[in-house]
Amino acid sequence: MSDISLQITEKEENNHLFKRCIRKLLESTFILRDKDEKLYQFASRESNREDISEYLRMIGFDVIVDEKTGVCMLVASEEDADTVGLKRANIVTFTTIQYHLLLVLWKVYLENLGYNEGNFVTKGDLIDKIKSYDLPLTRAELNAAFRLFKKYSLINFSEDENGENMKIQLYPSLQFGWNLPQFQTVAKEYLKETPEEKQSEEQLYPEDFEEETERFY
């Protein structure tokens, strides 16, 4: 990796937002327009994004903003892509059952697009969807996955709510939790793909998955 000279000059009124953005990215990978609009607007401004990227590259990371979906995300720096010990050091590994649930959530997200402001599903409806795909998920596994996905800003829900009427907000960041080989492997196992079903395979892969990505740090 080439030497990095860190030269960042933030206006005093921006120092607080700059620090919050850095800490938010390191803590949960994503800053979302739908969840943290003020932080997202700050981080997505070109000059601020360049400063954030310059800072993060010091520790092997970078930041990417997808303006279409309103997602600002932490990624591995391209400069350190081949550096031994850094490439996968901070990537969170989901269990197979969590990957399956992530696929269900993404499918529900796509089905709900454009119907209402925000993208919500009740816990009861989600459980019905899980059962329809014969996903063997216990209550403990479901709750653990919910907590993990909320930590990484994939979904959101109120800790005070419970039961089947609990509302779960689905975020567009759900689509960035996969790299393509993992997505294909789990999708095929999840759907128990047959040769006759291969023609419909393209419906499962949104354009966002055309290139391999690893997003959770």
C-alpha positions as CSV (number, residue, x, y, z in Angstrom):
1,M,0.0,0.0,0.0
2,S,1.3,3.4,-0.9
3,D,2.1,6.0,1.9
4,I,-0.9,8.1,2.9
5,S,-0.6,11.7,4.0
6,L,-3.7,12.6,5.9
7,Q,-4.7,16.3,5.4
8,I,-8.3,17.0,6.4
9,T,-9.6,20.4,7.4
10,E,-13.1,20.4,8.6
11,K,-15.0,23.5,9.6
12,E,-15.7,23.6,13.3
13,E,-19.5,23.3,12.8
14,N,-18.9,20.1,10.7
15,N,-16.5,18.4,13.1
16,H,-19.3,16.7,15.1
17,L,-21.1,15.4,12.0
18,F,-17.8,14.1,10.5
19,K,-17.0,12.2,13.7
20,R,-20.6,10.8,13.9
21,C,-20.4,9.6,10.3
22,I,-17.1,7.8,10.8
23,R,-18.3,6.1,14.0
24,K,-21.6,5.2,12.4
25,L,-19.9,3.6,9.4
26,L,-17.5,1.6,11.6
27,E,-20.3,0.5,13.9
28,S,-23.0,-0.5,11.5
29,T,-21.5,-0.3,7.9
30,F,-24.4,1.8,6.5
31,I,-25.7,5.3,6.8
32,L,-29.2,5.4,5.3
33,R,-31.2,8.3,3.9
34,D,-34.4,6.7,5.2
35,K,-33.0,6.3,8.8
36,D,-30.3,9.0,9.4
37,E,-31.1,11.7,6.8
38,K,-28.9,14.4,8.4
39,L,-25.9,12.1,8.5
40,Y,-26.6,10.8,5.0
41,Q,-26.8,14.3,3.5
42,F,-23.5,15.2,5.1
43,A,-21.7,12.0,4.1
44,S,-23.1,12.1,0.5
45,R,-21.9,15.6,-0.2
46,E,-18.9,15.2,-2.5
47,S,-16.4,17.3,-0.5
48,N,-17.4,15.5,2.8
49,R,-17.3,12.1,1.1
50,E,-13.7,12.7,-0.1
51,D,-12.7,13.7,3.5
52,I,-14.4,10.6,4.9
53,S,-12.7,8.4,2.3
54,E,-9.3,9.9,3.0
55,Y,-9.7,9.3,6.7
56,L,-11.0,5.7,6.3
57,R,-8.2,4.7,3.8
58,M,-5.8,5.1,6.7
59,I,-7.3,2.0,8.2
60,G,-7.9,0.1,5.0
61,F,-11.5,1.1,4.3
62,D,-13.4,3.5,2.0
63,V,-16.9,4.8,1.6
64,I,-19.3,4.5,-1.4
65,V,-22.6,6.3,-1.8
66,D,-25.4,4.8,-3.8
67,E,-27.6,7.9,-4.5
68,K,-30.3,5.9,-6.2
69,T,-31.1,3.9,-3.0
70,G,-29.9,6.4,-0.5
71,V,-27.3,4.2,1.0
72,C,-23.8,5.2,2.2
73,M,-21.7,2.2,2.9
74,L,-18.3,1.2,4.3
75,V,-16.2,-1.0,2.0
76,A,-12.7,-2.4,1.9
77,S,-10.3,0.0,0.2
78,E,-9.2,-1.1,-3.2
79,E,-5.6,-0.1,-2.3
80,D,-5.7,-2.9,0.3
81,A,-7.6,-5.5,-1.7
82,D,-4.6,-7.8,-1.9
83,T,-3.1,-7.0,1.5
84,V,-2.7,-10.2,3.5
85,G,-4.7,-10.1,6.8
86,L,-6.9,-7.1,5.8
87,K,-9.2,-8.4,3.0
88,R,-11.6,-10.4,5.2
89,A,-10.5,-9.3,8.7
90,N,-13.6,-7.4,9.5
91,I,-16.3,-9.1,7.4
92,V,-19.2,-10.4,9.5
93,T,-20.1,-14.0,8.6
94,F,-23.8,-14.8,8.7
95,T,-25.0,-18.4,9.4
96,T,-26.7,-20.3,6.6
97,I,-30.1,-19.8,8.2
98,Q,-29.4,-16.1,8.5
99,Y,-28.6,-15.9,4.8
100,H,-31.8,-17.7,4.0
101,L,-33.8,-15.2,6.1
102,L,-31.9,-12.3,4.4
103,L,-33.1,-13.7,1.1
104,V,-36.7,-13.8,2.4
105,L,-36.5,-10.2,3.6
106,W,-35.1,-9.0,0.3
107,K,-37.9,-10.8,-1.6
108,V,-40.5,-9.1,0.7
109,Y,-38.7,-5.8,0.2
110,L,-39.0,-6.1,-3.6
111,E,-42.7,-7.1,-3.4
112,N,-43.5,-4.1,-1.3
113,L,-41.7,-1.5,-3.4
114,G,-43.8,1.4,-4.5
115,Y,-46.9,0.6,-2.4
116,N,-46.4,2.9,0.6
117,E,-44.0,5.4,2.0
118,G,-41.3,3.3,3.6
119,N,-41.1,-0.4,3.3
120,F,-42.7,-2.3,6.2
121,V,-43.8,-5.9,7.0
122,T,-45.5,-7.1,10.1
123,K,-43.8,-9.9,12.1
124,G,-46.8,-12.2,11.5
125,D,-46.8,-11.7,7.8
126,L,-43.0,-12.3,7.7
127,I,-43.4,-15.5,9.7
128,D,-46.1,-16.7,7.3
129,K,-43.7,-16.0,4.4
130,I,-41.0,-17.9,6.1
131,K,-43.3,-20.9,6.6
132,S,-44.4,-20.8,3.0
133,Y,-40.7,-21.5,2.0
134,D,-40.3,-24.2,4.6
135,L,-37.5,-22.3,6.3
136,P,-36.7,-24.2,9.6
137,L,-36.3,-21.2,11.8
138,T,-36.8,-21.3,15.6
139,R,-38.1,-18.3,17.6
140,A,-34.6,-17.9,19.2
141,E,-32.9,-17.9,15.8
142,L,-35.4,-15.4,14.3
143,N,-35.0,-13.0,17.2
144,A,-31.2,-13.3,17.1
145,A,-31.2,-12.6,13.3
146,F,-33.5,-9.6,13.9
147,R,-31.1,-8.1,16.4
148,L,-28.1,-8.7,14.1
149,F,-29.8,-7.2,11.0
150,K,-30.9,-4.2,13.0
151,K,-27.4,-3.6,14.3
152,Y,-26.2,-3.4,10.7
153,S,-29.0,-1.2,9.5
154,L,-30.7,-3.8,7.3
155,I,-34.0,-3.6,9.2
156,N,-35.5,-1.6,12.0
157,F,-38.1,-2.2,14.6
158,S,-39.2,-1.0,18.0
159,E,-37.8,-2.9,21.0
160,D,-41.0,-2.1,22.8
161,E,-43.2,-3.9,20.3
162,N,-43.8,-7.6,20.2
163,G,-46.2,-10.1,18.8
164,E,-47.4,-10.7,15.3
165,N,-48.4,-7.0,14.7
166,M,-44.9,-5.7,15.3
167,K,-43.8,-3.6,12.4
168,I,-40.4,-4.2,10.8
169,Q,-39.0,-1.6,8.4
170,L,-37.0,-3.0,5.5
171,Y,-34.1,-1.0,4.2
172,P,-32.5,-0.9,0.7
173,S,-29.2,-1.9,2.4
174,L,-30.5,-5.4,2.4
175,Q,-29.3,-5.8,-1.2
176,F,-25.7,-5.1,-0.3
177,G,-25.3,-8.0,2.2
178,W,-24.2,-10.5,-0.4
179,N,-21.4,-11.2,-2.8
180,L,-22.7,-12.9,-6.0
181,P,-21.3,-16.4,-5.4
182,Q,-22.9,-16.5,-1.9
183,F,-26.2,-15.2,-3.2
184,Q,-26.3,-17.8,-6.0
185,T,-25.4,-20.7,-3.6
186,V,-27.9,-19.9,-1.0
187,A,-30.7,-19.0,-3.5
188,K,-30.3,-22.3,-5.2
189,E,-30.4,-24.2,-2.0
190,Y,-33.2,-22.1,-0.7
191,L,-35.4,-22.7,-3.7
192,K,-34.3,-26.3,-4.4
193,E,-33.7,-25.3,-8.0
194,T,-34.5,-27.8,-10.7
195,P,-33.3,-27.7,-14.4
196,E,-36.8,-26.5,-15.5
197,E,-36.6,-23.5,-13.1
198,K,-33.3,-22.2,-14.4
199,Q,-35.1,-20.1,-17.0
200,S,-36.6,-18.0,-14.2
201,E,-33.4,-17.6,-12.3
202,E,-32.8,-14.1,-13.6
203,Q,-35.8,-12.9,-11.6
204,L,-33.9,-13.6,-8.4
205,Y,-30.9,-11.4,-9.1
206,P,-31.5,-7.7,-9.2
207,E,-29.0,-5.7,-11.3
208,D,-27.3,-4.6,-8.1
209,F,-25.7,-8.1,-7.8
210,E,-24.0,-8.1,-11.2
211,E,-20.6,-7.5,-9.6
212,E,-19.2,-9.3,-6.5
213,T,-19.5,-7.2,-3.4
214,E,-18.7,-7.7,0.3
215,R,-20.3,-5.1,2.4
216,F,-20.3,-6.1,6.1
217,Y,-17.4,-4.8,8.2
